Amino acid sequence: MAKLYFHYATMNAGKSTLLLQASYNYRERGMETFLLTSEADDRGQPNQILSRIGIENRSDSFGDSTDLFALIERRMKRSSLACVFVDEAQFLTREQVRQLARVADDLLIPVMCYGLRVDFRGKLFPGSAELLAIADDLRECRTICFCGRKATMVVRQDAEGNVLTEGEQIQIGGTETYTSLCRRHWREAVGDFLE
């Protein structure tokens, strides 16, 4: 039985690296994979998944209105697929997560989603919330806080390094914008829990 997987973590935990490595393992064995990433992430080149350590691979992109079930079904007509990989899964809509569940259930293709669990305010992204609710398998990718504890939260900072507690949920950025922290140090940075 194919499953819907959600690999989640904070920023800089190596999610894209893990995705690219898993896809490579399939391809090394002669199996086709289909890679997808959000068009919201405009840090690199379009239609590309790029990890911080420099490995990359071509991908297709999705936006809020993309019907992922139809896209994957069309892709299957060209050749069989062993697995679908989705990077930046936090940007999926709830409906798109349900479409990916249908891919696993009806097309019998495993779907591996990789993304953030919460934003800089400690709030779930809509796509992540739906994945946490309906995915068959949840896997945490780990990184560490500066204190050595497991980082589960992230803060957003301005150009001067000041911690921001307000703003749009989505702001694309890397280590120049976000820092992963344990919950204790996140609470200290943002002034306890944000409402």
N, C-alpha and C positions, 0 to 999 in steps of 0.2 A: 504494500500500500504506500502510495506517495504521501508525503507530509508537507505542511507549511511550517517552516522554521523561522524563528526570529532570534537573531544574534544581536544583542544590544549592549551598549556601553556608553561611556562619556566620550568626549573628544580625545583624540590621540591615543586610543586604545589599540589601534591596528586593525580596525574592522575592514577597511578596504584591502589591506594586505592579506587578511585571512580569506576574504572573498576571492581575490585573484589567485591565491594559492590553491584553494579548493577547486576553482574552475580549471586551473592548470592540471590538477590531478586527474580530472575527468578527461580532458583533452589528450593528455599523455597516454591514456588508455584507448584512444580512438573514439571517444564519445563526445558528441556535440553539446555545447552549452549555449545559453542565450543570456547575455549580460545586459542589464538595464540600470540606468541611473537617472536621477531627477534633473530636469533642465533648470531647476532653481539653483543648482550648484554650478556657478559660472567661474570658479577659480581656475580651472584648466581649460583645455580645448573642448569644444562640443563633442558629444558622443565618445567620451573617454572616461574610464575609471583610472584614477591616478592615486597611488598611495604616497604617504610622506617619505617613505624610504626609496622612492623612485621607480617602483615597478608600475606598469600600466597596461591597459588592454582596451581595445575598441569596444564600445557598447552602443546600444540604442538608448534614446532618452524618452522620458515620459513627462507629461505635464498633467495638471489637474483634470483635464477633460479626456485624457487618453483611456480608452477601453483596453485594459491590459489583457483580459481574456481573449478578446478579438485579435489583438496584436500577436499574442503568443500562438493562437490557433493558426493565424496566417503564416507565421514563421515556421510552424510545424509542417506546412505543405511543401516547403523547400527541402527539408530533411528532418529526420527524427531528432528529438531532443532528449538528452539524458537528465538535464537539470536546468532550472532557471535561477539566475542570481540577480538580486535587486540591491543596489547600493543606495544610500541615503533614504532608507525606507521610512524615516520619520516624515518625509514629505508626501507619502502616499495619502490619498483620501481614504475615508472609511470604506467607501464603495470599491475602491481599487484593491484594498486588502481582501474584501469579500470575493472580488474577481480572481485574485491569486489563490484563494482557498478553493474556488471552483476549478482552477487549473490543476491543483493537486488531486481534488476529488474526482473530477470528470475526465480530465485529460491524462490523469495518472502520471504526472510529471512532478518530481519534488521541486519545491520553491524555497530558496534560501534567501531571506531578507536580512540585511545588515543596516543598523541605524542607531540613532540616539534614542534613549528612553525619555529623558526630560530636557527641557530648555533651561536657560540661565536663571529662570525664576523658580525652578523646581516643578514645573507643570508639564504634564504629559503632552506630547505632540499628538494630534488626532490619529495619524497613521500608526504611531507606536501604541496608543491606547487600544486601538482595534486589534493590532497584532498580539498584544498581551492578553486580550480577551479571547481570541479565537485560534491562535497558532497552536499546532500540535506539539511543538517542541520549543521551549525557551532556553536560550543559552547566553550566559553573561560573558562578555569579553572583558578582561580586567586590565586596568592601568592603576597607577598609584598617585597619591597626593604627595606633596613635597615632604610630608611628615612620615611617609612610608606606609600609611594605611591605604586600603583600597579606595580609590576615587569613584564616587557614585554620582557626583554633582559637577556642575560647571558654572563658572562665573564669566560674565562678559565684561570686558574692560574697554575704556576709551584709549585714545592714542597716548595719553599721559599715564596710563596704568590704573586709573580710577575705576573702581567696580561700579557697574551700572545695574540698577534694579528696575528700570522701566525701559520700555521700547517694544518694537514689534517682535513677535515670537521668532520670526525668521530674519536673520542677518547672517549672510554667508561670510565666513572668516576661518582663519586657522589659529595658530599659536599666538599670532599678534593680537587676536581679539578674544580668545577664550583660554581659560586655564581650568584644568580638571582638579577637583578637590574632594576630600572626604566630606561627609555631611557636617561634621563638627566645624571644620575650617570654612566650609561654604556658609554655615550659619553665622560664623564670626564675620565673614566678609560682607554678607548682605544685610546684617542686622537681625539675626534670628530668622524666623520663617516669614516669607513674604505672603501677602494676601492677594 
